[in-house]
Amino acid sequence: MKKRLFAFILAALFIVSTVPAVSAANGAGFPDMPDETYWSYDALVSAVENGLLRGSNGNLNPKSNLTRAQMAAIVNRAFGAEAKSDISGFSDVAKSDWFFEDVAKAVRMGTFTGTGGGKMSPNNPISREQAFTVVARALKLEGGDESVLSRFSDAGDISLYARGPIAAMTAAGYVNGSGGKVNPRSTITREEFAQVFHNVIKKYVRTAGTATGGVDGNVIVNVPGVTLKGMKIDGDLIVGEGVGNGEIVLDSVTVTGRVVVRGGGVNSVIIKNGTDVGSIVIGKTGDGGVRVRTEEGCHVEIVVIDDGLDTVILEGEYNQVRIDSDVEVVLRDADIVGLTVTAEGANVSLEGDTSVVSAMITDDAKNSVLSVGGDSSVRTLSSYGDGATVSGDGAITSADVSGDGTAFNVSGTQLYVEKGTKGVTENGNAVAGGASVYTGGEQPHVHSWIGGTETPATCTEPGKKVYTCSCGETMEKEIPALGHEWGEGVITKEPTEQEDGVETFTCLRCGTSRTESVSFLAFAVELPEGGFALFRTLGEAIEEASKYEHHNSPDEPEWTEYAVIHQFNPVTINDITIPAGHTLMVGSDLRLTGDLNLGTSDYSYCPGMGTCSIMVELS
């Protein structure tokens, strides 16, 4: 009997374990579901179908105020949250409360932190600014530019804790206000919040397998074993807590926004086959580490490691990596252009064949640790954080240190300590401010090449120059061949009416010569009434190759028509008749034979064929 009563109470308090099936066509399932034409209908249907709203006593209660506990449950369901925190410190949340586990999950997610004085206020209606802050935390959108709040006339009423999150939500287009106001202290109904969440999340992936197609908006994946293939997501992709320690694959996917990683395991987020991602934000709050691996040909502009509890592993190619958390970070077999460490106490390791072009430990990253493994390398390092430790058997080409108390324990680095910096050591040896040293012993010899003998290059053959170092070693450098410098051409054989001529060019440098053909002379035949027949070189005034056309000739004052004959498939004919006032143009290597009849009647070439090619020979 007790079990039945407890189950009834749970159902009445919105935690029924099964999701009622609701028809998107008519909203069947809840008698208080609004009509299809109502402003919140689509949002409510989406919230029910995706398990966010579950109703009470058969009703959905869309116009009821949303409580803080209900809000926690909705967000947990959306993201698939399972991990829980110890919430014994909240005096108003008892283990017997229906919302106890949801509050524990929400605290672990970081979406809820309490209302002060050791209270969570779970049964209080949630205010709009509280609701927007919770969603911003879930989406990793907490730090917005507060200048955007000036669009709201009541921006001064927004609490200090909520200003950044609401600014970020406004900038992202999720919060627009009403009548120029955001009404931060007002309550929010269940249907209003359903609409907010509908604006934020456009697609839920809740089943393992392959998902395809395009989505105009944000997508959330809250189960493991999902492959997104060939998708274009015009928004953010959220890897929810429900992925747990499982895997998600991005195969030929374009994400115009961010990939927010809140779940996944050490074999988790795999990016392959040309996937293009603007940025990745990693902040897993559940147990276990998370790994992101990119394959060759993929593009990830920036990865931000925001928070987490266990190790974050990055493998593959990344343009920029920023570490804003003290969680352990391993960069393994990675190629990174820029690495920035901003978190105090950060712990970063370079393992395998990892290469970083430029690394920075900022002022805020006090007492951070950077370890460079034996096969890893950093080209340049700038370390500003006090108490930083840089160590390992890998290579750092050059380092600039200005953080007091920095311990630099890498050999083979050109280390410079900024003036005024105190307590810096390299491999246990003190280094004064303003000093430049080569760490780990004597600097190896660097060749200083001096130019010596030279074999000049010719027009066709490369030359070489031999350089010698003070140590006696030599180095050869190839001088590219110069190439011919041709002078002006000279006609060495004049063209005739029957035969091409020859033009000879001579190199001004080496005297080598080359020849080019000069086309035979053109012929003009007078026609009655001002027309003429013209024979020219191929390509000169030949228009529309292989086609017979009529044109108006701009060269003739009276715009007389002419015909073009071009050699394509040679055919010999004996007679051509051209009407008076027309022009015949013939390409190179064509000859006219037989009679040239200058009649006045209409004419055609190759009767019955749409395209004509004619070989004519000169008589």
MARFIDO-730333 format. One record per residue (C-alpha): residue in three letters; z, x, y. Coordinates in Angstrom, 3 decimals. Example, Ala and Ser with C-alpha at 12.3 -4.5 7.8 and 13.67 -1.06 7.14 Angstrom:
BEGIN
R:ala:7.800:12.300:-4.500
R:ser:7.140:13.670:-1.060
***
This chain:
BEGIN
R:met:0.000:0.000:0.000
R:lys:0.885:2.826:2.410
R:lys:-2.471:4.497:1.717
R:arg:-4.343:1.245:2.482
R:leu:-2.456:0.720:5.737
R:phe:-3.030:4.333:6.826
R:ala:-6.752:4.018:6.075
R:phe:-6.907:0.827:8.165
R:ile:-5.214:2.536:11.100
R:leu:-7.625:5.456:10.916
R:ala:-10.597:3.109:10.965
R:ala:-9.214:1.317:13.982
R:leu:-8.875:4.578:15.831
R:phe:-12.516:5.778:15.624
R:ile:-12.322:8.195:12.720
R:val:-14.087:6.240:10.040
R:ser:-15.668:8.868:7.799
R:thr:-18.993:7.096:7.348
R:val:-21.514:6.438:10.118
R:pro:-22.640:2.811:10.441
R:ala:-26.404:2.472:10.086
R:val:-27.788:1.182:13.371
R:ser:-31.366:0.118:13.862
R:ala:-32.997:1.800:16.824
R:ala:-35.212:-1.266:17.073
R:asn:-32.541:-3.885:17.721
R:gly:-29.147:-2.147:17.827
R:ala:-27.917:-4.121:14.808
R:gly:-24.529:-3.142:13.432
R:phe:-22.285:-3.826:16.446
R:pro:-22.092:-7.266:18.069
R:asp:-21.351:-5.686:21.449
R:met:-24.395:-3.369:21.400
R:pro:-26.295:-4.165:24.621
R:asp:-29.829:-5.476:24.760
R:glu:-32.729:-3.053:24.328
R:thr:-33.584:-3.336:28.033
R:tyr:-30.087:-2.255:29.093
R:trp:-29.838:1.170:30.800
R:ser:-27.552:2.729:28.174
R:tyr:-29.143:1.214:25.054
R:asp:-31.110:4.276:23.910
R:ala:-28.166:6.594:24.567
R:leu:-25.774:4.383:22.581
R:val:-28.201:4.115:19.665
R:ser:-28.563:7.907:19.601
R:ala:-24.794:8.390:19.765
R:val:-24.237:6.018:16.836
R:glu:-27.117:7.313:14.692
R:asn:-25.944:10.894:15.124
R:gly:-22.322:10.102:14.339
R:leu:-20.860:10.624:17.811
R:leu:-19.604:7.044:18.368
R:arg:-18.229:5.118:15.411
R:gly:-16.629:2.022:16.862
R:ser:-13.414:0.131:16.134
R:asn:-12.889:-3.122:14.234
R:gly:-16.662:-3.592:14.047
R:asn:-17.147:-3.181:17.799
R:leu:-18.617:-0.268:19.739
R:asn:-16.658:-0.959:22.949
R:pro:-19.283:0.629:25.228
R:lys:-17.569:-0.421:28.452
R:ser:-14.120:0.858:27.528
R:asn:-12.859:4.000:29.219
R:leu:-13.252:7.126:27.102
R:thr:-9.955:8.839:26.276
R:arg:-9.430:12.591:26.039
R:ala:-8.858:12.341:22.280
R:gln:-12.050:10.340:21.783
R:met:-13.953:12.887:23.874
R:ala:-12.635:15.727:21.697
R:ala:-13.757:13.887:18.559
R:ile:-17.251:13.202:19.953
R:val:-17.890:16.830:20.915
R:asn:-16.546:18.076:17.590
R:arg:-18.907:15.764:15.715
R:ala:-21.894:16.819:17.805
R:phe:-21.326:20.518:17.159
R:gly:-20.050:20.168:13.583
R:ala:-16.717:21.846:14.400
R:glu:-14.426:22.522:11.433
R:ala:-12.192:25.491:12.326
R:lys:-8.796:24.558:13.791
R:ser:-6.192:26.180:16.023
R:asp:-2.414:25.927:15.875
R:ile:-1.586:23.158:18.364
R:ser:2.123:22.925:17.692
R:gly:2.669:23.903:21.314
R:phe:1.462:20.505:22.549
R:ser:4.404:18.118:22.586
R:asp:2.288:14.941:22.738
R:val:0.115:15.584:19.669
R:ala:1.758:14.753:16.335
R:lys:0.417:15.424:12.868
R:ser:0.495:11.684:12.195
R:asp:-1.882:10.965:15.108
R:trp:-5.457:10.122:14.156
R:phe:-6.698:12.686:16.628
R:phe:-4.474:15.597:15.480
R:glu:-7.251:17.475:13.644
R:asp:-9.836:16.755:16.339
R:val:-7.564:18.189:19.023
R:ala:-6.970:21.256:16.828
R:lys:-10.747:21.702:16.456
R:ala:-11.362:21.192:20.176
R:val:-8.781:23.837:21.087
R:arg:-10.412:26.255:18.634
R:met:-13.825:25.527:20.171
R:gly:-12.389:26.224:23.597
R:thr:-13.505:22.874:24.968
R:phe:-9.937:21.582:25.534
R:thr:-6.996:23.594:26.878
R:gly:-4.430:20.915:27.766
R:thr:-3.306:19.320:31.022
R:gly:-0.331:21.589:31.725
R:gly:3.335:21.549:30.836
R:gly:2.594:21.818:27.109
R:lys:0.744:18.488:27.056
R:met:-2.742:17.463:25.943
R:ser:-2.591:13.880:27.277
R:pro:-4.808:12.679:24.406
R:asn:-4.551:8.958:25.148
R:asn:-5.247:9.241:28.863
R:pro:-8.689:8.166:30.062
R:ile:-10.711:11.302:30.647
R:ser:-11.937:11.846:34.192
R:arg:-15.529:12.635:35.031
R:glu:-14.708:16.193:36.085
R:gln:-12.779:16.747:32.860
R:ala:-15.673:15.372:30.783
R:phe:-18.252:17.523:32.588
R:thr:-16.039:20.594:32.147
R:val:-15.696:19.981:28.408
R:val:-19.476:19.664:27.973
R:ala:-20.082:22.779:30.099
R:arg:-17.664:24.757:27.918
R:ala:-19.395:23.535:24.770
R:leu:-22.784:24.572:26.181
R:lys:-21.513:27.920:27.540
R:leu:-22.331:26.812:31.102
R:glu:-19.019:27.434:32.826
R:gly:-19.869:29.800:35.684
R:gly:-22.230:28.056:38.092
R:asp:-23.129:28.783:41.710
R:glu:-20.880:26.398:43.614
R:ser:-23.281:26.135:46.535
R:val:-25.164:23.406:44.617
R:leu:-22.115:21.145:45.004
R:ser:-22.943:20.693:48.689
R:arg:-25.317:17.897:47.691
R:phe:-22.277:15.735:46.879
R:ser:-20.381:14.275:49.836
R:asp:-17.154:14.245:47.776
R:ala:-17.471:17.836:46.504
R:gly:-14.138:18.617:48.166
R:asp:-12.431:16.311:45.668
R:ile:-13.486:18.442:42.679
R:ser:-10.553:20.334:41.186
R:leu:-10.690:24.110:41.320
R:tyr:-10.945:24.516:37.520
R:ala:-13.931:22.137:37.396
R:arg:-16.022:23.499:40.280
R:gly:-17.812:26.210:38.294
R:pro:-18.569:24.010:35.263
R:ile:-19.778:21.071:37.367
R:ala:-21.920:23.430:39.451
R:ala:-23.504:24.790:36.264
R:met:-24.082:21.283:34.882
R:thr:-25.622:20.217:38.208
R:ala:-27.918:23.240:38.360
R:ala:-29.065:22.527:34.786
R:gly:-29.940:18.936:35.759
R:tyr:-27.280:17.259:33.607
R:val:-25.169:15.936:36.499
R:asn:-26.889:14.132:39.371
R:gly:-24.151:11.939:40.828
R:ser:-24.566:8.443:42.251
R:gly:-25.089:7.516:45.870
R:gly:-24.649:11.160:46.875
R:lys:-21.260:11.370:45.148
R:val:-20.068:12.896:41.899
R:asn:-16.819:10.870:41.748
R:pro:-14.895:13.658:39.979
R:arg:-11.551:11.869:39.645
R:ser:-12.987:8.572:38.369
R:thr:-12.836:7.626:34.711
R:ile:-15.922:7.524:32.506
R:thr:-16.787:4.773:30.041
R:arg:-17.984:5.289:26.517
R:glu:-21.522:4.196:27.410
R:glu:-21.577:6.432:30.514
R:phe:-20.580:9.441:28.456
R:ala:-23.114:8.495:25.766
R:gln:-25.762:8.622:28.492
R:val:-24.536:12.036:29.718
R:phe:-24.723:13.437:26.208
R:his:-28.123:11.794:25.657
R:asn:-29.366:13.641:28.729
R:val:-28.016:16.921:27.338
R:ile:-29.034:16.768:23.657
R:lys:-32.458:15.394:22.713
R:lys:-32.556:16.265:19.005
R:tyr:-29.888:16.717:16.313
R:val:-30.744:18.673:13.162
R:arg:-28.174:17.434:10.647
R:thr:-29.970:18.086:7.345
R:ala:-30.759:21.415:5.678
R:gly:-34.438:22.264:5.266
R:thr:-37.421:22.903:7.528
R:ala:-37.801:21.258:10.934
R:thr:-41.075:21.296:12.896
R:gly:-42.616:19.824:16.027
R:gly:-41.971:20.130:19.733
R:val:-38.917:18.935:21.639
R:asp:-38.709:18.331:25.372
R:gly:-35.014:19.072:25.822
R:asn:-32.082:20.687:24.044
R:val:-31.790:20.843:20.239
R:ile:-28.562:21.261:18.288
R:val:-28.363:22.424:14.668
R:asn:-25.000:21.647:13.062
R:val:-25.646:22.348:9.370
R:pro:-26.489:25.588:7.522
R:gly:-29.720:26.297:5.650
R:val:-32.104:25.224:8.416
R:thr:-35.497:26.800:9.219
R:leu:-37.157:25.884:12.494
R:lys:-40.871:26.562:12.009
R:gly:-43.578:26.555:14.659
R:met:-41.405:24.600:17.085
R:lys:-41.566:24.736:20.864
R:ile:-38.228:23.809:22.374
R:asp:-38.490:23.202:26.098
R:gly:-34.757:23.657:26.615
R:asp:-31.812:25.228:24.793
R:leu:-31.309:25.664:21.059
R:ile:-27.652:25.338:20.072
R:val:-26.441:26.737:16.755
R:gly:-23.369:24.566:16.333
R:glu:-20.072:25.253:14.610
R:gly:-21.299:23.178:11.672
R:val:-23.595:26.040:10.618
R:gly:-20.337:27.801:9.691
R:asn:-21.055:31.082:7.908
R:gly:-24.479:29.868:6.832
R:glu:-27.998:30.783:7.917
R:ile:-30.560:29.534:10.428
R:val:-34.116:30.922:10.668
R:leu:-36.380:30.798:13.720
R:asp:-39.944:31.191:12.426
R:ser:-42.712:31.268:15.071
R:val:-40.500:29.377:17.506
R:thr:-40.588:29.344:21.307
R:val:-37.368:28.521:23.149
R:thr:-37.864:28.301:26.899
R:gly:-34.114:28.123:27.542
R:arg:-31.237:29.805:25.720
R:val:-30.181:30.107:22.101
R:val:-26.447:29.368:22.120
R:val:-24.865:30.721:18.937
R:arg:-21.556:28.965:18.204
R:gly:-21.851:29.176:14.412
R:gly:-23.407:31.302:11.687
R:gly:-22.429:34.143:9.382
R:val:-23.251:37.769:8.690
R:asn:-26.675:36.658:7.385
R:ser:-27.044:33.972:9.976
R:val:-29.565:33.901:12.815
R:ile:-32.907:35.398:11.746
R:ile:-35.687:35.564:14.342
R:lys:-39.172:36.311:12.995
R:asn:-42.956:35.884:13.207
R:gly:-43.442:36.206:16.941
R:thr:-40.544:33.996:17.996
R:asp:-40.036:34.111:21.779
R:val:-36.538:33.540:23.177
R:gly:-35.469:33.870:26.786
R:ser:-31.812:34.592:26.141
R:ile:-29.173:34.393:23.428
R:val:-25.529:33.581:24.182
R:ile:-23.150:34.384:21.328
R:gly:-19.723:32.793:21.275
R:lys:-18.681:31.895:17.747
R:thr:-15.158:30.491:17.623
R:gly:-14.960:29.902:13.874
R:asp:-13.835:32.373:11.237
R:gly:-16.144:35.169:10.083
R:gly:-18.597:37.453:11.823
R:val:-22.058:36.552:13.032
R:arg:-25.300:38.500:12.847
R:val:-28.513:38.097:14.838
R:arg:-31.574:39.911:13.501
R:thr:-34.992:40.083:15.123
R:glu:-38.119:41.230:13.339
R:glu:-40.994:43.217:14.841
R:gly:-43.185:41.255:17.221
R:cys:-40.432:38.922:18.441
R:his:-39.199:38.835:22.026
R:val:-35.614:38.389:23.170
R:glu:-35.027:39.095:26.854
R:ile:-31.227:39.242:26.923
R:val:-28.275:38.772:24.583
R:val:-24.888:37.897:26.085
R:ile:-21.865:38.236:23.813
R:asp:-19.516:35.800:25.476
R:asp:-16.542:35.456:23.143
R:gly:-15.603:35.198:19.478
R:leu:-12.994:36.144:16.913
R:asp:-14.850:38.383:14.453
R:thr:-17.556:41.034:14.461
R:val:-20.902:40.362:16.148
R:ile:-23.845:42.312:14.671
R:leu:-27.200:42.736:16.412
R:glu:-30.218:44.140:14.576
R:gly:-33.786:44.534:15.825
R:glu:-35.334:44.769:19.303
R:tyr:-33.735:43.483:22.512
R:asn:-34.524:44.104:26.138
R:gln:-30.982:43.714:27.493
R:val:-27.585:43.314:25.806
R:arg:-24.472:42.390:27.799
R:ile:-21.019:42.438:26.248
R:asp:-18.557:40.164:28.080
R:ser:-15.991:39.981:25.267
R:asp:-13.560:42.345:23.564
R:val:-14.793:41.163:20.151
R:glu:-16.066:43.997:17.949
R:val:-19.809:44.481:18.473
R:val:-22.046:46.474:16.118
R:leu:-25.574:47.413:17.164
R:arg:-27.276:48.347:13.898
R:asp:-30.836:49.698:13.575
R:ala:-31.482:48.256:17.019
R:asp:-33.843:49.207:19.863
R:ile:-32.298:48.259:23.196
R:val:-33.577:48.982:26.682
R:gly:-30.361:48.238:28.576
R:leu:-26.762:47.921:27.297
R:thr:-24.034:46.739:29.698
R:val:-20.346:46.535:28.758
R:thr:-18.274:44.394:31.131
R:ala:-15.203:43.337:29.100
R:glu:-11.872:45.122:29.242
R:gly:-11.000:46.570:25.848
R:ala:-14.544:46.125:24.537
R:asn:-15.321:47.799:21.215
R:val:-18.985:48.714:20.736
R:ser:-20.475:50.733:17.864
R:leu:-24.011:52.048:17.467
R:glu:-24.890:52.364:13.791
R:gly:-27.947:53.373:11.776
R:asp:-31.098:54.212:13.685
R:thr:-30.083:52.589:16.966
R:ser:-31.663:53.656:20.240
R:val:-30.459:52.691:23.736
R:val:-32.438:53.744:26.795
R:ser:-29.712:53.078:29.376
R:ala:-26.037:52.166:28.829
R:met:-23.374:51.224:31.362
R:ile:-19.610:50.737:31.107
R:thr:-18.692:48.791:34.247
R:asp:-15.547:48.979:36.407
R:asp:-14.158:45.894:34.659
R:ala:-14.549:47.421:31.187
R:lys:-11.302:49.378:31.316
R:asn:-10.053:50.963:28.079
R:ser:-13.318:50.131:26.320
R:val:-14.653:52.121:23.372
R:leu:-18.259:53.176:22.771
R:ser:-18.985:54.865:19.447
R:val:-22.395:56.455:18.822
R:gly:-23.147:57.033:15.119
R:gly:-24.879:60.132:13.761
R:asp:-28.442:58.738:13.739
R:ser:-28.052:56.727:16.949
R:ser:-28.864:57.808:20.472
R:val:-28.356:56.915:24.136
R:arg:-30.653:58.425:26.731
R:thr:-28.440:57.900:29.789
R:leu:-24.862:56.620:30.135
R:ser:-23.010:55.581:33.284
R:ser:-19.281:55.033:32.702
R:tyr:-17.194:53.521:35.518
R:gly:-14.306:51.927:33.607
R:asp:-10.948:53.694:33.644
R:gly:-9.617:54.792:30.274
R:ala:-12.961:54.487:28.474
R:thr:-13.525:56.427:25.249
R:val:-16.988:57.638:24.259
R:ser:-17.230:59.286:20.851
R:gly:-19.357:59.867:17.761
R:asp:-21.766:62.265:16.109
R:gly:-24.844:60.718:17.702
R:ala:-26.764:61.899:20.740
R:ile:-26.265:61.081:24.420
R:thr:-28.737:63.012:26.550
R:ser:-26.912:62.669:29.865
R:ala:-23.778:60.930:31.119
R:asp:-22.326:60.208:34.551
R:val:-18.578:59.452:34.536
R:ser:-16.502:58.053:37.396
R:gly:-13.716:56.258:35.488
R:asp:-10.328:57.975:35.566
R:gly:-8.927:59.013:32.201
R:thr:-12.265:58.896:30.390
R:ala:-12.331:60.709:27.041
R:phe:-15.857:61.925:26.284
R:asn:-16.054:63.196:22.702
R:val:-19.783:63.620:22.083
R:ser:-21.431:67.041:21.813
R:gly:-24.778:68.055:23.260
R:thr:-24.603:65.953:26.448
R:gln:-25.200:67.020:30.025
R:leu:-22.038:65.497:31.505
R:tyr:-21.394:65.049:35.218
R:val:-18.002:63.874:36.513
R:glu:-18.105:62.251:39.937
R:lys:-16.049:63.817:42.722
R:gly:-12.523:62.410:42.975
R:thr:-12.447:61.316:39.323
R:lys:-9.278:62.360:37.495
R:gly:-8.144:62.908:33.923
R:val:-11.582:63.268:32.329
R:thr:-11.882:65.294:29.118
R:glu:-14.799:66.354:26.965
R:asn:-13.916:67.074:23.346
R:gly:-10.320:67.749:24.447
R:asn:-11.227:70.000:27.386
R:ala:-10.394:68.926:30.930
R:val:-13.333:68.440:33.307
R:ala:-12.650:68.351:37.042
R:gly:-14.255:65.873:39.402
R:gly:-17.540:67.159:40.772
R:ala:-18.173:69.382:37.722
R:ser:-21.215:69.336:35.468
R:val:-20.865:70.670:31.918
R:tyr:-22.763:70.751:28.661
R:thr:-20.443:69.167:26.142
R:gly:-19.487:70.741:22.843
R:gly:-20.395:74.374:23.592
R:glu:-23.224:76.480:24.956
R:gln:-26.282:74.605:26.137
R:pro:-29.340:75.340:23.978
R:his:-32.243:77.253:25.451
R:val:-34.718:75.136:27.410
R:his:-38.226:76.543:27.607
R:ser:-39.594:77.436:31.042
R:trp:-43.351:77.638:30.698
R:ile:-45.440:79.945:32.890
R:gly:-49.232:79.581:33.057
R:gly:-51.264:82.435:31.595
R:thr:-54.753:82.892:30.183
R:glu:-57.317:80.152:30.503
R:thr:-60.572:79.405:28.654
R:pro:-62.655:77.241:30.996
R:ala:-64.046:73.919:29.793
R:thr:-67.816:73.345:29.762
R:cys:-69.799:70.159:30.097
R:thr:-69.577:69.501:26.365
R:glu:-66.722:71.651:25.060
R:pro:-62.982:71.463:25.969
R:gly:-61.186:74.537:27.285
R:lys:-57.565:75.590:26.885
R:lys:-54.708:77.143:28.826
R:val:-51.969:79.208:27.213
R:tyr:-48.412:79.068:28.638
R:thr:-45.684:81.607:27.874
R:cys:-41.862:81.165:27.990
R:ser:-39.416:83.894:28.924
R:cys:-38.277:83.831:25.286
R:gly:-41.744:84.868:24.134
R:glu:-42.915:81.551:22.657
R:thr:-46.324:80.234:23.692
R:met:-47.798:76.771:24.118
R:glu:-51.454:75.747:24.358
R:lys:-52.724:72.844:26.438
R:glu:-56.253:71.496:26.049
R:ile:-58.475:71.169:29.127
R:pro:-60.862:68.198:28.684
R:ala:-64.637:68.781:28.653
R:leu:-66.132:68.347:32.129
R:gly:-69.096:66.160:31.215
R:his:-72.611:66.521:32.697
R:glu:-73.246:66.116:36.411
R:trp:-76.818:64.845:36.606
R:gly:-78.997:65.529:39.636
R:glu:-81.668:63.201:41.022
R:gly:-84.512:62.383:38.648
R:val:-87.975:63.943:38.961
R:ile:-91.144:62.194:37.738
R:thr:-92.628:64.648:35.236
R:lys:-95.290:62.248:33.938
R:glu:-96.789:59.549:36.116
R:pro:-97.024:56.015:34.657
R:thr:-100.510:54.481:34.321
R:glu:-101.774:50.960:33.955
R:gln:-101.706:51.443:30.205
R:glu:-98.828:53.880:29.507
R:asp:-95.207:54.475:30.591
R:gly:-94.316:57.596:32.557
R:val:-91.375:60.023:32.208
R:glu:-88.527:60.813:34.642
R:thr:-86.492:64.011:34.001
R:phe:-82.832:64.580:35.041
R:thr:-81.179:68.039:35.088
R:cys:-77.409:68.805:34.921
R:leu:-76.297:70.624:38.073
R:arg:-73.642:72.508:36.107
R:cys:-75.239:73.724:32.881
R:gly:-78.979:73.105:33.358
R:thr:-79.333:70.738:30.393
R:ser:-82.016:68.080:30.922
R:arg:-82.616:64.530:29.731
R:thr:-85.479:62.078:30.195
R:glu:-85.920:58.382:30.858
R:ser:-88.993:56.194:30.454
R:val:-90.797:54.892:33.573
R:ser:-92.498:51.550:32.874
R:phe:-96.261:51.178:33.213
R:leu:-97.659:49.839:36.474
R:ala:-97.783:46.143:37.265
R:phe:-101.077:44.313:37.804
R:ala:-101.910:41.489:40.174
R:val:-104.899:39.134:39.695
R:glu:-106.052:37.014:42.628
R:leu:-106.190:33.268:41.986
R:pro:-107.844:30.584:44.041
R:glu:-105.917:28.796:46.795
R:gly:-103.455:31.660:47.283
R:gly:-102.118:31.931:43.713
R:phe:-101.960:35.167:41.714
R:ala:-101.162:36.476:38.212
R:leu:-98.427:39.144:38.192
R:phe:-97.603:41.587:35.318
R:arg:-94.168:43.235:35.618
R:thr:-91.680:45.348:33.635
R:leu:-89.371:43.640:31.159
R:gly:-86.214:42.405:32.826
R:glu:-87.707:42.489:36.328
R:ala:-88.119:38.937:37.541
R:ile:-88.095:37.635:33.942
R:glu:-85.891:34.554:33.908
R:glu:-84.666:32.605:30.901
R:ala:-85.820:34.906:28.061
R:ser:-87.778:33.297:25.211
R:lys:-88.292:30.064:27.200
R:tyr:-91.377:28.693:28.913
R:glu:-90.423:27.095:32.236
R:his:-91.843:25.988:35.526
R:his:-90.140:27.402:38.633
R:asn:-90.527:27.231:42.367
R:ser:-91.121:30.801:43.507
R:pro:-89.057:31.734:46.610
R:asp:-91.424:34.710:47.108
R:glu:-94.330:32.435:48.076
R:pro:-94.314:30.643:51.445
R:glu:-95.754:27.527:49.884
R:trp:-93.311:27.602:46.914
R:thr:-96.116:27.718:44.383
R:glu:-95.138:27.271:40.764
R:tyr:-95.333:30.062:38.226
R:ala:-94.858:30.406:34.474
R:val:-92.810:33.050:32.623
R:ile:-94.077:34.604:29.388
R:his:-91.619:36.836:27.485
R:gln:-92.165:38.773:24.268
R:phe:-89.926:37.468:21.507
R:asn:-91.923:36.755:18.340
R:pro:-95.308:38.406:19.131
R:val:-98.353:36.121:19.014
R:thr:-101.814:37.169:20.224
R:ile:-103.983:34.599:22.007
R:asn:-107.409:35.158:23.517
R:asp:-107.576:32.788:26.428
R:ile:-105.067:31.541:28.993
R:thr:-105.895:28.906:31.571
R:ile:-103.807:28.870:34.769
R:pro:-104.179:26.086:37.356
R:ala:-104.970:27.013:40.901
R:gly:-101.946:27.819:43.058
R:his:-99.864:28.961:40.084
R:thr:-98.424:32.327:39.097
R:leu:-98.378:33.976:35.650
R:met:-95.536:36.496:35.114
R:val:-95.685:38.723:32.011
R:gly:-93.006:41.138:30.701
R:ser:-93.349:44.838:29.805
R:asp:-95.260:45.837:26.681
R:leu:-97.278:42.619:26.968
R:arg:-101.059:42.811:27.290
R:leu:-103.649:40.262:28.343
R:thr:-106.905:39.992:26.373
R:gly:-109.883:37.685:26.609
R:asp:-110.702:35.443:29.523
R:leu:-108.337:34.588:32.354
R:asn:-109.518:31.100:33.287
R:leu:-108.448:29.997:36.750
R:gly:-108.952:26.293:36.328
R:thr:-107.231:23.486:38.232
R:ser:-106.330:21.182:35.338
R:asp:-102.885:20.888:33.783
R:tyr:-102.099:23.420:31.068
R:ser:-99.552:24.107:28.372
R:tyr:-98.703:26.997:26.073
R:cys:-98.131:26.517:22.344
R:pro:-98.779:22.770:22.258
R:gly:-96.267:20.815:20.241
R:met:-93.471:23.430:20.535
R:gly:-90.510:23.214:22.860
R:thr:-90.115:26.998:23.086
R:cys:-92.992:29.471:23.232
R:ser:-93.289:33.278:22.941
R:ile:-96.661:34.881:23.625
R:met:-98.084:38.368:23.125
R:val:-100.984:39.054:25.493
R:glu:-103.004:42.231:25.884
R:leu:-104.802:43.570:28.921
R:ser:-108.553:43.493:28.627
***
